[in-house]
Amino acid sequence: MGHAFNQTIMDSLARYHRMRGANTLWVPGTDHAGIATQLVVERQLDKQNLSRHELGRETFIEHVWAWKETSGSIITEQIKRLGASIDWSREYFTMSPQMSQAVIEVFVRLYEQGLIYRGKKLVNWDPKLGTAVSDLEVVSVEEDGSLWHIRYPLADGSADLTVATTRPETMLGDAALMVHPQDERYQAFIGKMVRLPLCEREIPVIADEYVDPAFGTGVVKVTPAHDFNDYQVGQRHQLPLIDILTLDAKINENAPLRWRGLDRFEARQLIVAELETQGLLAGVKPHKLMVPRGDRTQTVIEPMLTDQWFVAVNKPAPADSLHPGQSMAAVALDTVRKGEIKFTPENWTNTYYQWLENIQDWCISRQLWWGHQIPAWYDEQGQIYVARTVDEAREQARARGYTGTLKRDADVLDTWFSSALVPFSAHGWPKQTKELAHFLPSSVLVTGFDIIFFWVARMVMLTQHFTGQVPFHTVYIHGLVRDANGQKMSKSKGNILDPIDLINGITLDALIAKRLATLQDAQQAADLEQKTRAEFPHGIPSFGTDALRFTFASLATPGRNINFALARCEGYRNFCNKLWNATRFVLMNCEGQDCGIDLADGAGQHSASELSPADRWIISLLQQVSGEIEKGFVELRFDLIASTLYKFVWDEYCDWYLEFAKVQLQTGTPAQQQSTRHTLLYVLETILRLAHPIIPFITEALWQKVAPLTGRYPSDNAPNQTSIMVQPYPRAQKEKVDLAAEQWAAQLKAVIDACRNLRSEMNLGPAQRVPLFASGDTHLLTAFAPYIRALARLSEVTLSADEATLDAMAADAPVALVGTLKLALKVEIDIATERERLTKEMQRIEIEIEKCNAKLQNNHFVAKAPAQVVELERKRLSEYELMLTKLNTQLVRLAG
C-alpha cells in the first residue's frame, strides 16, 4: 500500500508536468534488497531441506536471480496496473552490469581518496542472519525485563559498589565501573580498583559525565565491546575492548571456561544464579526496557565488535576532489542550508540536519552472499588490494612484490550504497551520457520520512561528491500508510490490504486464504479468519484504479501517518461514476448538435453576451478551480488538489450546472441552447484534463469520446492517434472570472435551497408540485423563475413587486426570506407548526445578528480588518435585521 501511494504521487506529478510541456522523465527501477531477498530464498531452500552453504555461493546466487526474475515481474505488473506513465526502456536494477560497474567505480575511487577504510568497530549485529545490519533494520520494542543489582567488591576489600544492569551476561566483558564526576556519593571511589565478579580480573572506577546519577544506583558498568555508548566511553578513557560473544551470540573464549559455548541468554540465567550463590546479587526489580530486535528475524540485535568496511563521511576530501577540504556530510548540509535542495513539508529539513550533524562513519559491508561483492582482495599476509578487477588487483600485488594467490573479500555492500548512486548511475555514469547532462539534477524525489537518513542524505552526499551537482531540487516527504485505526499494517495483525485486490476486488474466501498463507499458529489463524469475516463479510468489491488513486491523493496530507479506510475508496468510486454519468449526459445532448464553436484553443470563442449567467458562473468558477489546482501541484498538496476537484465536479458542475443546463436546453432560444452545449463541452473537457494526473484511466476513456466534439483533433481520426496525457494542462484564465455571475448563481442556489427547505418542512413529496409566490427584484426573479420551477419542483412561479400583494395572494403560506427576496409556497399549512418554524428561524437570525454586532463593536476588528471586510459585515447585519423584521411581521400576521 505504501508503494502504491508513492507511485500515485509520482505519476500524478509526471503526468501534470508532461501536460505542462516539460520534458518529463520518470526513471523506474528497483534495488536488490540484499537482506530481504536472501532471507526469502533461504526460506524457500529450507522447505527443500537445503541451505545456501550446501549449495555454495555460485549456485545460491543462481537461485536468487531466478527468484528475482519472478518477483520483479510481479512488481512491474503491479506498477503498470496503477497506471504509472514510466519510460520502461530506462528501467534499472542495482545488480545489473551497468549499475554494478558504477558501484565498483565509486568504491575504488573513494578508497583511493582515503574515504573508504576497513576497521574493527562496534556495529548492529543480527546473530540469526550472521551479518551487520543498519539502524533502519533495527526495531526498538518495549518489553518487560529486569534490573539486576550486582555488588562489585573493591580490590582492597574495604567496601563494594552496586551496579544496576539489564544485561548481566555482558559483565564478563566489563572494562570499568563509572560514576558521575560530581556525584558526592562516589568521590572517594574514583581511581580505585574493583574485582569483577565471577572473573579473575580487576577493573578501575572512572568518572564521566555520561552517567545519569538518578538512574539505578548512580554506578554503571562499562562494556566497550558490547554497547554503543560504552564504546564511546571506552575510546575517551582508553579502555580495553573485551569481546565475550561469538558471531552467533554464544559465550566465547574470553570468558571463564564454564560458560563458553552457551547461548547468551542461557548464560545469563547461570551467571545470575552464581551471583546469588556468592552473595553478590543485591536485588532484582521488574523493569520496562527498549529491546533492539531485527525487523526481519525478530532476533535481539547485539552490538558486536567486527571487522567492517566504512565510508569516512566526516573526513575532508582530498585536494583533487570536487570539494577539496570538505567532508561529504558537510557538503550535504551546506547544500540544503543554501536552499539548493528543499524539503516539503519544510519541517523535515530539521530531521535531515540533526542526522547529518551527528553522523558517524557509515558501515557499508554486510556478511551476505546476495549483493555487490566488495572489490577487495587479500594476500596470504592479509594485505588489502582494492581494484576494479582481479587482474588489476594482481598488478597491484606484483608492484608490492607479491606473486602468490589472492582471495576476494567475501562480504557484500549495503544495499543503500548502490541505491545512493541512483541519481547518476541510472543515467549511465561513469560514462558522460547525454541523459546525465540533461536530467541531473532531477526535479523531485518522492519518498517516505523513514528513509531520509538512509537514502536521501546518502544520495546527496555521493551525488555531490562524484558529479558536483545536487541529485534533485525538491524532496517531497510523505507519511506511511496505516490501517483505518492508525495501526501499522502487518501480516501478523492481518490488517494488510493489497492494492491490486482493491482494484480488481477479491472474494471473502480468497481474501482469507491470502491472509492466512503465511501464518503457522492455528489459533492465530482462526482469530484472523474470524476478524476478516467480520470486517469483510462480502469480500472486497472492485473499486478500480482511479478510485484507489483518488483515495491516495486525498490522503496525501502533511504528516507522519496516512490512515487508509475502504469507505473513502467507495466514495471516490462513486465520484468516478458521477463523472461518467455527467459525460453521458453531455454526449447525449451534444453529439450531432451545433455546439457553436471550435474548442481547440481550450478557451472558446463565445462572447460573454452570448452566454447565460449560469454559463458565465460555471466558467468563472472553473478558472478559480484551475488556479487552485495549479497552486496545489506547485506546493505538492495532493490532498487539496483532490478535494478541489471533488467539490467542483460533484457539488458545482454535476449537482448544479447540469441541472441549470437541462433548463436552458429545454426552454432557451436556439442561440442559448448552442451556448449551453458549448459550455457543457468546454467545462467537461477542461475537467477531464484537470483530473487526468490523478485519475488517468477514466479521464482518458471519456476524453476520447468528448474531444472530437471540441475540435481537439479531427473527428475522422482514430481515437488512439492522440491522448489526453499530451494535451495542454488547463491554466486559469483571469479574464473569464465573472464575480457578478458568481453572485447571481449564489443567489439562485440560495432561492432554490430555500424552496426545497420549505417543501421539506411541509412534508411535500417529490411528485407534488405546488405554486410559488415571490416578491422582490422582479427582474432577478424573472431570470430565476425557469430554474426555480424545475429544480424546486414547482407548478408555477408568480411574481409580485411588493410584499403586500404577495401576502394577499399567499395568505397563511409558509414563507422564506433570501436577502431582499420573499418566497411563499401556496400550500395549506398548520398555523401552529408554521409559527414554530418562523420562531426557530428568527432565533437563528438573532444569533447571526449577535455575531455581527460582536465583530463591529470590537474596535480592534474595525481598525485592523480591511475596509471591504468591515463593510461586508455591516451589510450582513443590515440584511439580517431586515429579514428579522419581515419574519416578525409574518409571525404577527399569522397570530391574526
Residue pairs with C-beta under 8 A, 6 or more apart in sequence:
1 481
1 489
1 496
1 497
1 498
1 499
1 564
2 448
2 480
2 481
3 78
3 79
3 499
4 78
4 82
4 499
4 548
4 552
5 478
5 481
5 552
5 555
5 556
5 562
6 446
6 447
6 448
6 478
7 79
7 82
7 84
8 82
8 548
8 549
8 552
8 553
8 694
9 446
9 476
9 478
9 552
9 553
9 556
9 638
10 26
10 84
10 446
11 26
11 82
11 83
11 84
11 85
11 86
11 549
11 693
11 696
12 549
12 553
12 638
12 641
12 693
12 694
13 444
13 446
13 633
13 636
13 693
14 24
14 26
14 84
14 85
14 86
15 85
15 692
15 693
15 696
15 725
16 633
16 693
16 729
17 24
17 443
18 24
18 85
18 725
18 726
19 689
19 692
19 693
19 725
19 726
19 727
19 728
19 729
20 728
20 729
21 728
23 438
25 87
25 90
25 439
25 442
26 84
26 85
26 86
26 87
27 86
27 87
27 90
27 91
27 92
27 426
27 427
27 439
28 79
28 84
28 86
28 87
28 88
28 90
28 91
28 92
29 91
29 92
29 93
29 94
29 422
29 426
30 72
30 75
30 92
30 93
30 94
31 93
31 94
31 415
31 418
31 419
32 68
32 93
32 94
32 95
32 370
32 371
32 415
32 418
33 415
34 366
34 368
34 370
34 371
34 412
34 414
34 415
35 129
35 131
35 133
35 137
35 296
35 366
35 368
35 415
36 296
37 64
37 67
37 68
37 370
38 52
38 64
38 368
38 369
38 370
39 129
39 296
39 297
40 67
40 71
41 52
41 60
41 63
41 64
41 67
41 370
42 51
42 52
44 63
44 67
45 51
45 52
45 55
45 63
52 60
52 369
55 63
57 369
60 369
60 370
61 369
61 370
64 370
68 93
68 95
72 93
76 88
76 91
78 499
78 500
79 86
81 500
81 503
81 545
82 499
82 503
82 545
82 548
82 549
83 545
83 549
83 696
83 697
85 696
85 725
90 426
92 98
92 99
92 422
92 425
92 426
93 99
94 100
94 103
94 372
94 415
94 418
94 419
94 422
95 371
95 372
95 418
98 425
98 428
99 418
99 421
99 425
99 426
100 372
100 418
101 430
102 418
102 421
102 424
102 425
102 429
102 430
103 372
103 413
103 417
103 418
103 421
103 425
104 372
104 375
104 388
105 388
105 430
106 421
106 462
106 466
107 116
107 374
107 375
107 386
107 413
107 417
108 375
108 386
108 387
108 388
109 466
110 116
110 311
111 117
111 386
112 386
113 317
113 318
113 320
113 321
114 312
114 315
114 318
115 311
115 312
115 315
115 317
115 328
116 309
116 310
116 311
116 312
116 364
116 386
117 309
117 310
117 312
118 307
118 308
118 309
118 310
118 376
118 384
119 307
119 308
119 310
120 305
120 306
120 307
120 308
121 231
121 305
121 306
121 308
121 310
121 361
121 363
122 224
122 225
122 226
122 227
122 228
122 231
122 303
122 304
122 305
123 132
123 303
123 304
123 306
123 308
123 363
124 132
124 133
124 134
124 135
124 137
124 138
124 292
124 301
124 303
124 304
125 131
125 132
125 133
125 247
125 301
125 302
125 303
125 304
125 306
126 132
126 133
126 137
126 294
126 296
126 297
126 299
126 301
126 302
127 247
127 248
127 249
127 299
127 300
127 302
128 294
128 297
128 299
129 294
129 296
129 297
129 299
129 367
129 368
130 247
130 248
130 367
131 366
131 367
131 368
132 304
132 306
132 308
132 363
132 365
132 366
132 367
133 294
133 301
133 366
134 363
134 414
134 416
134 454
135 453
135 454
136 450
136 451
136 453
136 454
137 294
137 295
137 296
138 292
138 293
138 294
138 295
138 301
139 292
139 293
139 294
139 295
140 290
140 291
140 292
140 293
141 290
141 291
141 292
141 293
142 288
142 289
142 290
142 291
143 288
143 289
143 290
143 291
144 286
144 287
144 288
145 166
145 286
145 287
145 288
145 289
145 291
146 166
146 284
146 285
146 286
146 287
147 164
147 165
147 166
147 216
147 284
147 285
147 286
147 287
148 164
148 165
148 166
148 168
148 272
148 275
148 281
148 283
148 284
149 162
149 163
149 164
149 216
149 217
149 281
149 282
149 283
149 284
149 285
150 162
150 163
150 165
150 168
150 171
150 197
150 275
150 280
150 281
150 282
151 160
151 161
151 162
151 197
151 279
151 280
151 281
151 282
152 160
152 161
152 162
152 163
152 177
152 194
152 195
152 196
152 197
152 219
152 221
153 159
153 160
153 194
153 195
153 197
153 280
154 160
154 161
154 189
154 192
154 193
154 194
154 195
155 192
155 193
155 194
155 195
155 202
156 192
159 189
160 194
161 177
161 186
161 189
161 194
161 205
161 217
161 219
162 217
162 219
162 282
163 177
163 216
163 217
163 219
163 220
163 221
164 215
164 216
164 217
164 219
164 220
165 171
165 220
165 221
166 287
166 289
167 226
167 268
168 268
168 271
168 272
168 275
169 251
169 264
169 265
169 267
169 268
169 271
170 221
170 223
170 226
170 227
170 244
171 196
171 197
171 198
171 199
171 221
171 223
171 271
172 198
172 199
172 242
172 244
172 251
172 254
172 255
172 256
172 259
172 271
173 223
173 224
173 225
173 226
173 242
173 243
173 244
173 254
173 255
174 196
174 203
174 221
174 222
174 223
174 242
175 203
175 222
175 223
175 224
175 234
175 239
175 240
175 241
175 242
176 203
176 204
176 205
176 206
176 221
176 222
176 237
176 239
177 194
177 203
177 204
177 205
177 206
177 219
177 220
177 221
177 222
178 205
178 206
178 207
178 208
178 210
178 211
178 219
178 220
178 221
178 222
178 233
179 185
179 186
179 189
179 190
179 205
179 206
179 207
179 211
179 213
179 218
179 219
179 220
180 186
180 207
180 208
180 209
180 211
180 212
180 213
180 218
181 190
181 207
181 208
181 209
182 213
183 211
183 213
183 218
185 218
186 205
186 218
186 219
189 205
190 205
190 206
190 207
191 204
191 205
192 204
192 205
193 202
193 203
193 204
193 205
194 202
194 203
194 204
194 205
195 201
195 202
196 202
196 203
197 275
197 278
197 280
198 256
198 271
198 274
198 275
198 278
199 255
199 256
206 222
206 233
206 237
206 239
208 233
208 236
208 237
210 229
210 232
210 233
211 218
211 219
211 220
212 218
222 230
222 233
222 234
222 237
222 239
223 230
223 242
224 230
224 231
224 233
224 234
224 235
224 239
224 240
224 241
224 242
225 231
225 241
225 242
225 243
225 244
225 303
225 305
226 243
226 244
226 245
226 302
226 303
226 304
226 305
227 303
228 303
231 241
231 303
233 239
234 240
234 241
241 305
242 254
243 252
243 254
243 304
243 305
244 251
244 252
244 254
244 255
245 251
245 252
245 264
245 302
245 304
246 252
247 304
247 306
249 263
249 264
249 302
250 260
250 261
250 262
250 263
250 264
251 259
251 260
251 261
251 262
251 264
251 267
252 260
253 260
255 267
259 267
259 270
259 271
262 270
264 302
272 281
272 284
275 281
291 300
292 300
292 301
293 299
293 300
293 301
294 301
308 363
308 364
308 365
308 411
309 363
309 364
309 365
309 374
309 376
309 411
309 413
310 361
310 362
310 363
310 364
311 328
311 361
311 362
311 364
312 327
312 361
313 327
313 328
313 329
313 359
313 360
313 361
313 362
313 461
314 327
314 329
314 330
314 359
314 361
315 327
316 324
316 325
316 326
316 327
317 323
317 324
317 325
317 326
317 327
317 328
317 465
318 324
319 325
321 465
322 464
322 465
322 466
322 467
322 468
323 331
323 464
323 465
323 468
326 334
328 461
328 462
328 464
328 465
329 356
329 359
329 461
331 461
331 464
331 465
332 356
332 457
332 460
332 461
332 464
333 353
333 356
333 357
335 341
335 460
335 464
335 470
336 342
336 343
336 349
336 352
336 353
336 460
340 470
340 473
341 460
341 470
341 472
341 473
341 474
341 475
342 349
342 473
342 474
342 475
343 349
343 352
343 474
343 475
343 477
344 474
344 475
344 476
344 477
344 635
344 636
345 477
345 558
348 449
348 452
348 475
348 477
351 449
351 452
352 452
352 456
352 457
355 452
355 453
355 457
356 457
359 457
362 414
362 458
363 414
364 413
364 414
364 417
365 374
365 411
365 412
365 413
365 414
366 411
366 412
366 413
366 414
367 410
367 411
368 411
368 412
369 412
370 412
371 412
371 413
371 414
371 415
372 412
372 413
372 417
372 418
373 408
373 409
373 410
373 411
373 412
373 413
374 408
374 409
374 411
374 412
374 413
375 386
375 387
375 388
375 389
376 384
376 385
376 386
376 387
376 408
376 409
377 384
377 385
377 387
377 390
377 393
377 397
377 406
377 407
377 408
377 409
378 384
378 385
378 406
378 407
378 408
378 409
379 385
379 397
379 402
379 404
379 405
379 406
380 404
380 405
381 402
383 397
383 400
383 402
385 393
385 396
385 397
385 406
386 393
387 393
387 395
387 396
390 406
390 408
393 406
394 406
397 403
397 404
397 406
416 454
416 455
416 458
417 458
418 425
419 455
419 458
419 459
420 455
420 458
420 459
420 461
420 462
421 429
421 459
421 462
421 463
421 466
422 459
423 440
423 441
423 442
423 459
423 463
423 471
423 472
424 436
424 440
424 463
424 466
424 467
424 471
427 433
427 435
427 436
427 439
427 440
428 435
428 436
429 436
429 466
429 467
436 467
440 463
440 467
440 469
440 471
441 469
441 470
441 471
441 472
441 473
442 471
442 472
442 473
443 472
443 473
443 474
444 472
444 473
444 474
444 475
444 476
444 636
445 456
445 459
445 471
445 472
445 474
445 475
445 476
446 476
446 478
447 455
447 456
447 475
447 476
447 477
447 478
448 477
448 478
448 479
448 480
449 477
449 478
449 479
449 480
449 560
450 480
452 475
452 477
456 475
459 471
459 472
460 470
460 471
463 469
463 470
463 471
464 470
464 471
474 636
476 636
478 556
478 562
479 557
479 559
479 560
479 561
479 562
480 488
480 560
480 561
480 562
481 489
481 555
481 562
481 564
482 488
482 489
482 561
482 562
482 563
482 564
483 489
483 495
483 497
483 563
483 564
484 563
484 564
484 565
484 566
485 563
486 561
486 563
487 493
487 495
489 495
489 496
489 497
490 496
491 515
491 518
491 519
492 519
492 524
494 515
494 528
494 531
494 532
496 515
497 540
497 564
497 566
498 506
498 514
499 548
501 511
501 514
501 540
502 540
502 543
502 548
502 566
502 569
503 542
503 543
503 544
503 545
503 548
504 542
505 539
505 540
505 541
505 542
505 543
506 514
506 539
506 540
507 539
508 532
508 533
508 536
508 537
508 538
508 539
509 539
510 539
511 532
511 536
511 539
511 540
512 529
512 532
512 533
515 528
515 529
515 532
516 525
516 528
516 529
519 525
519 528
540 566
541 570
543 569
543 570
543 572
543 573
544 573
544 576
544 697
544 698
545 697
546 572
546 576
546 694
546 695
546 696
546 697
546 698
546 699
547 569
547 570
547 572
547 573
547 575
547 576
547 695
548 569
548 572
549 694
549 695
549 696
550 572
550 575
550 576
550 642
550 646
550 694
550 695
551 564
551 568
551 569
551 572
553 638
553 639
553 641
553 642
553 694
554 568
554 572
554 638
554 639
554 642
554 643
554 646
555 562
555 563
555 564
555 568
555 639
556 562
556 637
556 638
556 639
556 642
557 639
572 646
575 646
575 649
575 650
576 695
576 698
578 649
578 650
578 654
579 649
579 654
579 687
579 691
579 698
579 702
580 698
580 702
582 649
582 653
582 654
582 658
582 684
583 684
583 702
583 705
583 706
585 658
586 680
586 681
586 684
586 706
587 705
587 706
587 709
589 661
589 665
589 677
589 680
590 677
590 680
590 681
590 709
591 709
593 677
594 674
594 677
595 674
595 677
595 678
595 681
595 709
595 710
596 605
596 606
596 674
596 675
596 677
596 678
597 604
597 605
597 606
597 678
598 605
598 710
598 711
599 678
599 681
599 682
599 685
599 710
599 711
599 712
600 710
600 711
600 712
602 686
602 728
602 730
603 733
603 736
604 678
604 682
606 675
606 678
608 616
608 738
610 671
610 675
611 619
611 675
611 679
612 660
612 664
612 668
612 672
612 675
612 676
613 740
613 741
613 744
613 745
613 783
614 657
614 660
614 661
614 664
614 741
614 745
614 748
614 787
615 664
615 675
615 676
615 678
615 679
616 738
616 741
617 657
617 738
617 741
617 742
617 744
617 745
618 652
618 653
618 656
618 657
618 660
618 679
618 683
618 745
619 679
619 682
619 683
619 736
619 738
620 736
620 737
620 738
620 739
620 741
620 742
621 648
621 652
621 742
622 648
622 683
622 686
622 687
622 736
623 732
623 733
623 734
623 736
623 737
624 732
624 737
625 644
625 645
625 648
625 690
626 686
626 690
626 730
626 731
626 732
626 733
627 732
628 640
628 644
629 641
629 644
629 645
629 690
630 731
630 732
631 637
631 640
632 638
632 640
632 641
632 644
633 641
633 693
638 694
641 694
642 694
645 687
645 690
645 691
645 694
648 687
649 687
649 691
653 683
653 684
653 687
656 745
656 749
657 679
657 683
658 680
659 787
659 790
659 791
660 787
661 676
661 679
661 680
662 790
663 786
663 787
663 790
663 791
664 672
664 673
664 675
664 676
665 673
665 676
665 677
666 790
667 786
668 676
681 706
681 709
681 710
682 710
684 706
685 703
685 706
685 707
685 710
685 712
686 730
688 699
688 702
688 703
688 706
688 724
689 699
689 703
689 724
689 727
689 728
689 729
689 730
690 729
690 730
691 699
692 699
692 700
692 703
692 724
692 725
696 725
699 724
700 723
700 724
700 725
703 724
703 727
704 719
704 724
707 713
707 722
707 724
708 714
708 715
708 717
708 719
709 715
712 722
712 727
713 721
713 722
744 780
744 783
747 780
747 784
747 818
747 819
747 821
748 784
748 787
748 788
750 818
750 819
751 784
751 788
751 818
751 821
751 823
752 787
752 788
752 791
752 792
754 816
754 817
754 818
754 823
755 772
755 788
755 792
755 794
755 816
755 823
755 825
756 792
757 816
758 814
758 816
758 823
758 825
759 770
759 792
759 793
759 825
761 814
761 837
762 814
762 825
762 827
762 829
764 770
764 827
766 793
767 793
768 793
769 793
769 794
769 795
770 794
770 795
770 825
770 826
770 827
771 794
771 795
771 796
771 797
771 798
771 825
771 826
772 788
772 789
772 792
772 794
772 796
772 797
772 798
772 823
772 824
772 825
772 826
773 798
773 799
773 800
773 806
773 809
773 810
773 813
773 823
773 824
773 825
773 826
774 781
774 788
774 797
774 798
774 799
774 800
774 806
774 821
774 822
774 823
774 824
775 799
775 800
775 801
775 802
775 803
775 805
775 806
775 821
775 822
776 819
776 820
776 821
776 822
777 820
777 821
778 799
778 800
778 801
780 821
781 797
781 799
781 821
782 799
785 797
785 799
788 794
788 797
789 795
789 796
789 797
798 809
800 806
800 809
803 822
803 886
806 822
806 824
807 893
809 826
810 824
810 825
810 826
812 828
812 829
812 831
812 834
812 894
813 824
813 825
813 826
813 827
813 829
814 824
814 825
814 827
814 829
814 834
814 837
815 822
815 823
815 824
815 838
815 887
815 890
816 822
816 823
816 824
817 823
817 883
817 886
817 887
819 879
819 883
820 879
820 882
822 886
831 894
834 894
835 891
835 894
835 895
838 887
838 890
838 891
838 894
839 891
841 887
842 884
842 887
842 888
842 891
845 880
845 883
845 884
845 887
846 884
848 876
848 880
849 877
849 880
849 881
849 884
852 873
852 874
852 876
852 877
852 880
853 877
855 861
855 873
856 862
856 870
856 873
856 874
856 877
861 870
862 870
